[in-house]
Amino acid sequence: MANIKSAKKRILVIETKTLRNKMIKTKVKTLVKKLEAAIAAGDKAQAQERLKLTVSEINKAASKGVYHKNNAARKVARLSKAVSKMA
C-alpha cells in the first residue's frame, strides 16, 4: 500500500479511470453483440442502423484512448464488411 499522498491520489484516479474504461468497453461490446444478432437474423436495415451506432461508439472510445486507433479501425472494418456481405 502506498504511503505517499500523491501515490494514494494516483491509486484513486486510476480506479476512476479504470471504471470509466470498463463502462465504455462494455457498451461497445453490447452494441457489437446486437449488431451481430441483426446480421445473423438477416435484417439488413436494422444491421445498417446498428452499424452506424456501433461505429460511432467505437470511434468515441478510440478518441478517449480506451482502444488503440488501429484496433478501433480493425473492429469497424470487420463489422462494416460483415454488414456489406449481407444479401
N, C-alpha and C positions, 0 to 999 in steps of 0.2 A: 504494500500500500504506500502511496506517495505521502511524503512528509511536507514537501514544499507547497506553498499556497498556489503558485502558478501551475504546478503539476496537478494538483487537485482540481483546479479550474479546467485544465485541459481534458481531464477524465470526464467531467460533466459535459463539456462541449462535444466531445467525441460521442458520448452516449446519445446526445440530442441529434447529432448529425446521422448517426447510425440508424436511429429510429426513423428519421425522415427518409433516408435512402431505402430502408426496408419498405416503407409505405409506398414509395414511388415504384419500386421493383414489383411489389405485389399487385399494384394497379395495372402495370404493363402486362404482367403475366396473365391476369384475369382477362384483359382485353384480347390478348393473343388467343387464349383458350376459346373465347366467344367467337372470334373471327374464324378459328379453325373449325368450330362447330358449324358455323354458317357455310363454310366451304364443304364440309362433309355432308351437310344437308342438301347442297346443290342450289342454294338460294343466292344467285349472283347479285341481285340488287342489294340484299342485306349485307352480303360479303363486302361489296364495294363501299357501303356506308360505314361498316365497322372498320374497314381498312383505313379509311380517312381518319377516324378517331384514334386508331392504334398508332398509325404513323405519327400523328401529332403528339401523342404522349411519349413515344419513343424519342422523338426529336427533342422534346422538352427535357426528358431525363438526360439525354446526351449533353444538352446545353448546361445543365446543372452539375455535370460531372458524375452522375450516377452510373452511366455507361460510357465507355470509350467511344469516340466518334466512329471508328471503324466497326466496332461491334454493333452500334446502332444502325449503321449503313447496311451491314450484312443482314440484320434482322428485317429491316424494311425491304431490302431486295428480295429476300426469300418469301416474305408474305405477299409482296406485290406479284411475284412470279406465280405463286400458288393461286392467287385470285384471277390473274390473267389467263391461266391454263384452264379455268372452268369453262364448260361447254355453254 
